[in-house]
Amino acid sequence: MRQRQKTPKTKTSKNSPIKNNSTTCNVAASEENVSTIKQITNFTEQISEKMLRLQPKHQKVNESLRAIRSQGARLLGPGSKISQNSKAKLIALYQTAQKQCVSEHSTIMQLLDNIQAVRQLRLKQRMADKLSRGSLMILLAQHAATLPLYVGYIEGHPPPLVGAIPRLNGEPINVGHFVAAFSEDIWILGEVKAHIPTDYGLEYSIRDIDDEVEEEGGGMVAGTSSSTNNTTLTTNNEKLLTVDSNKVIALPHYRADPRRHAHALFPKGAIVLALYPQTTCFYKGIVETPPSGPNDDYLIAFEDSTFSTGYSPTLPVPQFYVLTFRDVSSSTICAYFNKNKRKTLSPETKETSSTSST
C-alpha cells in the first residue's frame, strides 16, 4: 500500500466541534446505510419477480424452436416441394420464435441490470465500512472478478468502456465510477465523487480508495482541509483530490469476451497501465498474454529496473484494472518504492517469482 504522512493527534473536549461533527457524520452514515439496504431489498424483490417470469418465456422459446425443427424436417426433406401456404406457415413460426426470443432477451437484460445495481450498492455498503488492508484487497479482487460480461447483439461492435475500449473524448465520467487518477506522481485507484467545471475544462473530485483518513483522535479529522496537493477533507471524513480530466482514466464497465470480442482486448505486446497486485497503484507494463476466456486475467510484465530484463515476472491482472497507457511522467515501480522507502521484492522472492512464471 502507499505510505501516507499522518497529522499529529489532537485532543478534543466533550464539547469540541470536531467531536460534534463526527457524531453528525455517524448519523448521516447510518441514514445512508438504511437507504442502501432498502434499495438492495427493492432490487432483490425485482430480481425474484423477473426470475419467475423468465422461466415461462424460456419454455415458449424452446417450444417455438421445436415447432420450427419439426415443420422444417417435414417441409424441407429430400424431394419435397414447398407450397406458398407451407412457406407462409414456416415464416410465421420463425417470426413467432423471434418475438419470443426478443421478449426473453429483454427480461434477461433487465435482470442483469438489477443484479448490477445490487452489486454496486453492496460495494458502496462495504466501502463505507472501515476495512482492514487485507479486506480491502479482497473486496477489490472480488469487484473485478464480478465485473459484468458484455452481452451484445450478433452484429455491431462493443461500446466504449467494454474491455480495452476507452471512453469517448469529452464524455464526462459519471459520479461513483472507479478511475485511475494521477496524483503525487503516481496513478492511484479512485472513485469520482463530483464534477468541477472550470474556465478551461472539467476537473474531478476524486476519493482515494486507499484513503487513510482517521477518526477523531487518530490523526486527520473531519471538518479540516488542506490546500496542498489539491486535497480536501470533507465533513464525512473523506479525503478528496481535485484532478484535471486529462489525468483521469475511467475503468471499464464491462469485461470483453475474448471468444466474441477479441478486438476489445489489449493484444500481446501492448503497453498498458495496470494495477499492481495487492496495491492500489497503476504502473506501466506490457501485455504478455491476453485473456483467453471471459474469466481469465491478463498476464502483465511491469516495468521495473530492479530486474535484469527491466521488467518484472508476469503477474495476473483482471480486465477491470488494465487501462490504456497515458504518459504524464508517471513513476516506475522501483522509483516510487524507493522514493517512499518501501521494500521491493527480495532476491529470494524475485527468484521464486521468476521460477514460477516460467
C-alpha positions as CSV (number, residue, x, y, z in Angstrom):
1,M,0.0,0.0,0.0
2,R,1.0,3.6,-0.4
3,Q,2.5,5.3,2.6
4,R,0.9,8.4,3.9
5,Q,2.0,11.0,6.4
6,K,-0.4,11.5,9.3
7,T,-1.1,14.7,11.1
8,P,-0.3,14.8,14.9
9,K,-3.1,13.5,17.1
10,T,-5.2,16.3,18.6
11,K,-7.0,16.3,21.9
12,T,-10.7,17.1,21.9
13,S,-13.0,18.1,24.7
14,K,-16.5,16.9,25.2
15,N,-18.0,20.0,23.6
16,S,-15.4,20.1,20.8
17,P,-16.9,20.9,17.3
18,I,-14.8,18.1,15.9
19,K,-16.5,15.6,18.1
20,N,-19.9,17.0,17.3
21,N,-19.0,16.9,13.7
22,S,-18.0,13.3,14.0
23,T,-21.3,12.5,15.6
24,T,-23.2,14.2,12.8
25,C,-21.2,12.1,10.3
26,N,-22.1,8.9,12.1
27,V,-25.8,9.8,12.0
28,A,-25.7,10.7,8.3
29,A,-23.8,7.4,7.5
30,S,-26.4,5.4,9.4
31,E,-29.2,7.0,7.5
32,E,-27.4,6.4,4.2
33,N,-26.9,2.7,5.1
34,V,-30.6,2.3,5.9
35,S,-31.4,3.8,2.5
36,T,-28.9,1.5,0.8
37,I,-30.4,-1.6,2.5
38,K,-33.9,-0.5,1.3
39,Q,-32.6,-0.2,-2.3
40,I,-31.0,-3.6,-2.2
41,T,-34.2,-5.2,-0.8
42,N,-36.2,-3.5,-3.6
43,F,-33.9,-4.7,-6.4
44,T,-33.7,-8.2,-4.9
45,E,-37.5,-8.4,-5.0
46,Q,-37.4,-7.3,-8.6
47,I,-34.9,-10.0,-9.4
48,S,-37.1,-12.7,-7.9
49,E,-40.1,-11.4,-9.8
50,K,-38.2,-11.4,-13.1
51,M,-36.8,-14.9,-12.5
52,L,-40.3,-16.2,-12.1
53,R,-41.3,-14.5,-15.4
54,L,-38.2,-15.7,-17.2
55,Q,-38.8,-19.5,-17.0
56,P,-42.2,-19.5,-18.9
57,K,-40.6,-17.3,-21.5
58,H,-37.7,-19.6,-21.9
59,Q,-40.1,-22.6,-22.3
60,K,-42.0,-20.7,-25.0
61,V,-38.8,-20.1,-26.9
62,N,-38.0,-23.9,-26.7
63,E,-41.5,-24.8,-27.9
64,S,-41.2,-22.4,-30.9
65,L,-37.8,-23.9,-31.8
66,R,-39.1,-27.4,-31.7
67,A,-42.0,-26.4,-33.9
68,I,-39.6,-24.9,-36.5
69,R,-37.4,-28.1,-36.5
70,S,-40.5,-30.3,-36.8
71,Q,-42.0,-28.3,-39.7
72,G,-38.7,-27.8,-41.3
73,A,-37.9,-31.5,-41.3
74,R,-41.3,-32.2,-42.9
75,L,-41.3,-29.4,-45.5
76,L,-37.6,-29.4,-46.4
77,G,-37.0,-33.1,-46.7
78,P,-35.4,-34.7,-49.8
79,G,-37.5,-34.3,-52.9
80,S,-40.1,-32.1,-51.1
81,K,-41.7,-29.1,-52.7
82,I,-42.8,-26.1,-50.6
83,S,-46.1,-24.6,-51.4
84,Q,-46.8,-20.9,-50.8
85,N,-49.0,-21.8,-47.9
86,S,-46.4,-24.0,-46.3
87,K,-43.8,-21.3,-46.8
88,A,-46.0,-18.7,-45.1
89,K,-46.6,-21.1,-42.1
90,L,-42.9,-21.6,-41.7
91,I,-42.2,-17.9,-41.9
92,A,-44.9,-17.3,-39.3
93,L,-43.2,-19.8,-37.0
94,Y,-39.8,-18.0,-37.4
95,Q,-41.4,-14.7,-36.6
96,T,-43.1,-16.0,-33.5
97,A,-39.8,-17.6,-32.3
98,Q,-38.0,-14.3,-33.0
99,K,-40.6,-12.3,-30.9
100,Q,-40.3,-14.7,-28.0
101,C,-36.5,-14.6,-28.1
102,V,-36.6,-10.8,-28.1
103,S,-39.0,-10.9,-25.1
104,E,-36.8,-13.4,-23.2
105,H,-33.7,-11.3,-24.1
106,S,-35.3,-8.1,-22.8
107,T,-36.2,-9.8,-19.5
108,I,-32.6,-11.2,-19.1
109,M,-31.1,-7.7,-19.8
110,Q,-33.4,-6.2,-17.1
111,L,-32.4,-8.9,-14.7
112,L,-28.7,-8.3,-15.4
113,D,-29.3,-4.6,-14.8
114,N,-30.9,-5.3,-11.4
115,I,-28.1,-7.6,-10.5
116,Q,-25.5,-4.9,-11.4
117,A,-27.4,-2.4,-9.3
118,V,-27.3,-4.7,-6.3
119,R,-23.6,-5.3,-7.0
120,Q,-22.9,-1.6,-6.9
121,L,-25.0,-1.0,-3.8
122,R,-23.2,-3.8,-1.9
123,L,-19.9,-2.4,-3.0
124,K,-20.9,1.1,-1.7
125,Q,-22.1,-0.5,1.5
126,R,-18.8,-2.4,2.1
127,M,-16.6,0.6,1.1
128,A,-18.4,2.7,3.8
129,D,-17.1,0.3,6.4
130,K,-13.7,0.7,7.9
131,L,-11.8,-2.1,6.1
132,S,-8.5,-3.6,7.0
133,R,-5.8,-3.8,4.3
134,G,-6.5,-7.4,3.7
135,S,-10.2,-6.9,3.5
136,L,-9.8,-4.0,1.0
137,M,-7.6,-6.1,-1.2
138,I,-10.1,-9.0,-1.2
139,L,-13.0,-6.6,-1.9
140,L,-11.2,-5.0,-4.9
141,A,-10.4,-8.5,-6.3
142,Q,-14.0,-9.6,-5.9
143,H,-15.3,-6.5,-7.5
144,A,-13.0,-7.1,-10.5
145,A,-14.0,-10.8,-10.8
146,T,-17.7,-9.9,-10.8
147,L,-17.5,-7.2,-13.4
148,P,-20.4,-7.8,-15.8
149,L,-19.6,-9.5,-19.1
150,Y,-20.7,-7.5,-22.1
151,V,-23.6,-9.2,-23.8
152,G,-24.2,-7.7,-27.2
153,Y,-26.0,-8.5,-30.4
154,I,-24.6,-10.6,-33.2
155,E,-23.9,-7.5,-35.3
156,G,-22.2,-4.3,-34.2
157,H,-19.2,-3.5,-32.0
158,P,-18.9,-3.2,-28.3
159,P,-19.4,0.4,-27.0
160,P,-16.8,2.4,-25.1
161,L,-15.7,1.1,-21.7
162,V,-16.0,-2.5,-22.7
163,G,-12.7,-4.2,-22.0
164,A,-9.9,-2.1,-23.5
165,I,-12.2,0.3,-25.4
166,P,-11.7,3.8,-23.9
167,R,-14.5,6.3,-23.2
168,L,-15.3,8.9,-25.8
169,N,-13.2,12.1,-25.7
170,G,-15.1,14.8,-23.9
171,E,-17.6,12.5,-22.3
172,P,-17.7,13.0,-18.5
173,I,-17.1,10.1,-16.2
174,N,-20.2,9.5,-14.0
175,V,-20.1,10.1,-10.3
176,G,-19.5,6.8,-8.4
177,H,-17.4,5.2,-11.1
178,F,-13.9,3.9,-10.4
179,V,-11.0,5.6,-12.2
180,A,-7.2,5.8,-12.3
181,A,-6.2,9.3,-11.2
182,F,-2.7,10.8,-11.4
183,S,-1.8,12.3,-8.1
184,E,1.6,13.0,-6.4
185,D,3.5,11.4,-9.3
186,I,1.5,8.1,-9.2
187,W,-1.6,6.7,-10.8
188,I,-3.9,5.7,-7.9
189,L,-7.3,3.9,-7.8
190,G,-10.1,6.3,-7.0
191,E,-13.8,7.0,-7.2
192,V,-15.4,10.0,-8.8
193,K,-17.3,12.0,-6.2
194,A,-18.1,15.2,-8.1
195,H,-17.6,17.2,-11.3
196,I,-15.9,20.6,-11.0
197,P,-16.5,22.8,-14.1
198,T,-13.7,25.3,-14.7
199,D,-13.0,28.0,-17.3
200,Y,-10.5,25.8,-19.1
201,G,-12.3,22.4,-18.9
202,L,-13.5,19.9,-16.4
203,E,-11.9,18.7,-13.2
204,Y,-12.9,15.8,-11.0
205,S,-13.2,15.4,-7.2
206,I,-11.7,12.0,-6.6
207,R,-11.8,9.9,-3.4
208,D,-8.7,7.8,-3.0
209,I,-9.7,4.2,-2.5
210,D,-6.7,3.8,-0.3
211,D,-7.8,6.7,1.9
212,E,-6.3,6.6,5.4
213,V,-8.2,9.5,6.9
214,E,-8.7,8.6,10.6
215,E,-11.5,9.2,13.1
216,E,-11.4,11.7,15.9
217,G,-8.2,11.4,18.0
218,G,-6.5,9.3,15.4
219,G,-4.8,11.9,13.1
220,M,-6.7,13.6,10.3
221,V,-10.2,14.7,11.4
222,A,-13.4,15.8,9.9
223,G,-14.0,19.5,9.1
224,T,-10.4,20.3,8.3
225,S,-8.9,20.9,4.9
226,S,-5.5,21.2,3.2
227,S,-4.6,23.2,0.1
228,T,-1.5,21.1,-0.5
229,N,-1.7,18.7,-3.5
230,N,-5.3,19.9,-4.1
231,T,-6.5,17.8,-1.2
232,T,-9.7,18.4,0.9
233,L,-11.1,16.6,3.9
234,T,-14.8,16.7,3.8
235,T,-17.2,16.7,6.7
236,N,-17.8,12.9,6.4
237,N,-14.0,12.1,6.7
238,E,-13.4,11.5,3.0
239,K,-10.1,12.7,1.6
240,L,-10.9,14.2,-1.8
241,L,-8.4,15.1,-4.6
242,T,-9.0,17.6,-7.3
243,V,-7.6,16.2,-10.6
244,D,-7.7,17.5,-14.1
245,S,-9.7,15.5,-16.6
246,N,-6.6,14.7,-18.7
247,K,-5.2,12.9,-15.6
248,V,-8.2,10.7,-15.0
249,I,-8.8,7.4,-16.8
250,A,-12.2,5.6,-16.5
251,L,-12.1,1.9,-15.6
252,P,-14.2,-0.4,-17.9
253,H,-17.8,-1.0,-17.1
254,Y,-17.8,-4.5,-18.7
255,R,-15.5,-7.4,-19.4
256,A,-15.0,-8.3,-23.0
257,D,-15.4,-11.9,-24.1
258,P,-12.3,-13.0,-26.0
259,R,-14.3,-15.6,-28.0
260,R,-16.7,-12.9,-29.4
261,H,-15.0,-9.6,-29.0
262,A,-11.2,-10.2,-29.0
263,H,-10.7,-6.8,-30.7
264,A,-12.0,-5.2,-27.4
265,L,-8.9,-6.6,-25.6
266,F,-5.3,-5.4,-25.4
267,P,-3.2,-7.6,-27.7
268,K,0.1,-9.2,-26.8
269,G,2.9,-6.6,-26.6
270,A,0.5,-3.6,-25.9
271,I,1.8,-1.0,-23.4
272,V,-0.7,-0.5,-20.6
273,L,-1.3,0.9,-17.2
274,A,-2.2,-1.9,-14.9
275,L,-2.9,-2.2,-11.2
276,Y,0.0,-3.9,-9.4
277,P,-1.3,-6.9,-7.4
278,Q,-2.0,-6.2,-3.7
279,T,-1.7,-2.5,-4.2
280,T,-3.9,0.4,-5.3
281,C,-1.4,1.9,-7.7
282,F,-1.2,1.6,-11.5
283,Y,2.1,1.1,-13.3
284,K,3.4,0.9,-16.8
285,G,3.6,-2.7,-18.1
286,I,3.4,-4.8,-21.2
287,V,0.8,-7.4,-22.0
288,E,2.5,-10.8,-22.2
289,T,-0.7,-12.9,-22.6
290,P,-4.2,-11.5,-23.2
291,P,-7.2,-13.3,-21.6
292,S,-8.2,-16.5,-23.4
293,G,-11.6,-16.8,-21.7
294,P,-14.1,-14.3,-20.2
295,N,-13.0,-15.2,-16.7
296,D,-9.2,-15.1,-17.4
297,D,-6.8,-12.3,-16.4
298,Y,-4.1,-10.6,-18.4
299,L,-0.5,-11.6,-17.7
300,I,1.4,-8.3,-17.3
301,A,5.1,-7.7,-17.1
302,F,5.6,-4.5,-15.1
303,E,8.4,-2.1,-15.9
304,D,10.9,-2.5,-13.0
305,S,14.6,-1.7,-13.3
306,T,15.5,-3.9,-10.3
307,F,15.2,-6.9,-12.7
308,S,17.9,-7.6,-15.3
309,T,15.4,-7.5,-18.1
310,G,13.9,-4.2,-17.0
311,Y,10.6,-5.9,-16.4
312,S,9.1,-8.0,-13.5
313,P,8.0,-11.6,-14.0
314,T,4.5,-11.7,-15.4
315,L,1.6,-11.2,-12.9
316,P,-2.1,-11.8,-13.4
317,V,-4.3,-8.6,-13.6
318,P,-8.1,-8.6,-14.2
319,Q,-9.5,-6.8,-17.1
320,F,-11.0,-4.2,-14.8
321,Y,-7.6,-2.9,-13.8
322,V,-5.8,-2.8,-17.2
323,L,-6.1,0.5,-19.0
324,T,-4.7,2.4,-22.0
325,F,-1.3,3.8,-21.1
326,R,-1.1,7.5,-20.7
327,D,2.3,9.2,-20.2
328,V,2.3,12.0,-17.7
329,S,5.7,11.3,-16.3
330,S,4.5,8.6,-14.0
331,S,6.9,6.7,-11.8
332,T,8.1,3.2,-12.4
333,I,7.5,0.7,-9.6
334,C,11.1,0.8,-8.5
335,A,11.3,4.6,-8.5
336,Y,8.1,5.0,-6.5
337,F,9.1,2.4,-3.9
338,N,12.5,3.9,-3.5
339,K,11.0,7.4,-3.1
340,N,8.7,6.2,-0.4
341,K,11.3,4.0,1.3
342,R,9.3,0.9,0.6
343,K,10.7,-2.6,0.3
344,T,10.8,-4.1,-3.2
345,L,10.9,-7.9,-3.7
346,S,13.8,-9.6,-2.0
347,P,16.2,-11.5,-4.2
348,E,14.8,-14.8,-2.9
349,T,11.2,-13.7,-3.7
350,K,12.3,-12.5,-7.2
351,E,14.0,-15.8,-7.9
352,T,10.8,-17.7,-6.7
353,S,8.6,-15.5,-8.8
354,S,10.8,-15.9,-11.9
355,T,10.8,-19.7,-11.5
356,S,7.0,-19.8,-11.0
357,S,6.4,-17.6,-14.0
358,T,8.3,-19.9,-16.2
